[in-house]
Amino acid sequence: MKMSDALRAAAETAPIEGISISAGAVRSRARRNRAVRAGANGIVGVGAAVLMFAGVAGVINGQTGLSAADADSGAKQEDTSGGMATNGGMEPGLVDPLPADTICGTTFDASRFATGEVVATASIDEPTRESATVSVEFTGSGAVAIDTTTYYVLWEGMVVSLYDGAGAQSSHADVPLVNCWDGAALPAGDYGLVTVSPVAPGTFAVSDAVAFTVAGDAMSDPFASYLAGPQPTDPPAPGTPSGMPPDTLTGDAARAAYHDALAGTWDMAAGTQRVVMTGDGADPGDATLWARNYFGCGMDGAAGAFPRQSATLDWLAVSATIPATLHVSYGWIVDGNPAVTYAITNTSSWAIPGYFASSGPHLVLVKDGRVAAEAYPINPQLSQGGIAYATGGAETTADAAPSAGAAPGPTLLAPPAEDFLAPGAGVSGDYVWRDVSGCWTDGNGGQVLPGTYTVLAAHDIYVGSIYAPDASVSSASSAGDTAGDTAGDIAVAPVVAPVPGGGDYASFTVWTSLGTVKVQN
Amino acid sequence: MAEWTDTMERLVRDRERALLSYAYLVCGDPTRAQDLVQDALVRTFSRERKGLTAVTAEAYVRRSITSVFIDEYRRGQRWQRVQHLFRDGEPARDPVHAIEASSDVHAALATLSPRERACVVLRYFDDLTVPQIARHLDLAEGTVKRYLADAVGRLQLALGDIEDETAATRPSRKGTHHEDV
């Protein structure tokens, strides 16, 4: 048998009937990414990139009426575009998207909007410095959903502000007079305002521009600073991250601390802890480091021993209340789900970056020095997949709010900046331990066998200083396009990735022994 | 409509099945294949690529399919996150029995780990050389060779002798000589 022929034949018989690709969803997501790329030119620093994404995504959402769940909404649009009701009350999520490349700083081109029978006429009251009350009248046949109207403020034909009419339930809207780059108030000057309202699939009612003036002394080129385009910037030198707290744990510092604190074998005694390096930008063998230092269920049915190299580092204090006994049946804990109170504190003098408190702890059960099972106690108050930040900072945020109608969840306090756990700050929460996933081996069929296991908690820490939204934005672009763009040898860069040559990144897993648990079947 | 959206929609319209089939070879799961193609399309069309046609775009998308697959595998280093990939390969617990029941390439592929599977598809379906695969998957060449050797060993158990297995020690089909290709 020729393998190449067999694979081609296998491709022919792949069971993909009924599976299809939504071009609408792809279009939506790609447009958003393009907007991010355009908006994030030159932005260095992962935090900045994330912020920029949120900002631009908001703009696009505003323009298109899309929900944040782009893929779903994209598919929905495609599926429903042919059957949109024209008798009023169109749902915002069901309208055809507006041209997504009409965004901040671009020339507004009304010809991009296909128009139909409905004609829109906008009028504007005397504006204040903060907002302008805009009225839109529609004439002609066809109904318009008022709350899907988008309001574009133009300066010399260029979009400088847009408002999605959120919450507007009538043909009047108070349009905030702020620019769409950073939300600053529009400077004094003469502007135009255009409204765009979806009418039917693919058609819009677009008003003529109505002029208005923001009083004051007009500047000659008030938006020049926003239109400078990508500015060549020197990449930060490795080890000098930008936009981070001065006491941020850097890759270099973490690497040095790790190598200074290397210790011998670990007996996994309760309360002890080890830190294992799982990624190292300074190591040429980094691509395989994580695999060499992997400690978890074996991928080929045989779990490996704890990594030979680990360090004793006072970075995180981890505490947890775990039960003495678990009754497990087919992976489920059947004698009631034990509560696990979990707390982590940054005991180092560093602000630990890349610390993303997951929605639940990651536990492994160890037998004879090898991982036999893994468990992820969950916080039932958090929405699925939510990420919670906790404790200690001056500001308080929680990315994953308790789901609607849920009982009040555990106290979740936020670190000062979302991506940093400041010295002394901590994360805590109450979790429910519901199941245990046994590692697959030839002998146990994935079951968790009775016995006494050592319970370890794992926490991943990523420290890295230099990121860019796209590798091509950074140094690679100065020498032309990336090698990955040449035909036949394609390497598509991730949206956010370490800058090639940045080097100062390292990742670690902090392993903490929480004691033992007796498993009964 | 922007040019890139035309290109993308034409590609989806004309080559949807081919891309899904390829993704299925890579991952072994139809639903996952759908996600892979979708994500690969997004990657490909999220940046401006001058002169991109539906034909050249397909090459980008195919490469992105394996990239996305391996990237996600890498990100999900924790077994909990990747075990479904391996559960597709449950026959690995008893590969011979599974293959005896159905001497089928799909079943044989299902006995491979994700990385092995990706290497096999790139080597034998896409005719890439070991250095090309290593570069594409960001693996050491030696690692790719090991994955290929292990994979071919398992596939031979299930499918019998693989004629082009020895091609791994011959010059590549693209005419580039690599001693250990």
Interface residues (C-beta under 8 A of the other chain):
Chain A: M1 K2 M3 S4 A6 L7 R8 A9 A10 A11 E12 T13 A14 P15 I16 I19 S20 I21 S22 A23 A25 V26 R27 R29 A30 N33 R34 R37 A71 D101 T278 G285 A287 T288 W290 Y294 G296 C297 M299 D300 G301 H362 E374 Y376 S437 C439 W440 D442 G445 D470 S472 D485 A487 G488 D489 I490 A491 V492 P494 V495
Chain B: A2 W4 T5 M8 E9 V12 R13 E16 R17 A18 L19 L20 S21 Y22 Y24 L25 P30 T31 A33 Q34 V37 Q38 L41 V42 R43 T44 F45 S46 R47 E48 R49 T56 A59 Y60 R63 S64 S67 D71 R74 Q77 R78 W79 Q80 Q83 F86 A92 R93 V105 H106 L109 S113 V120 V121 Y124 F125 D127 Q132 R135 H136 D138 L139 A140 T143 V152 L155 L159 G160 D161 I162 E163 D164 E165
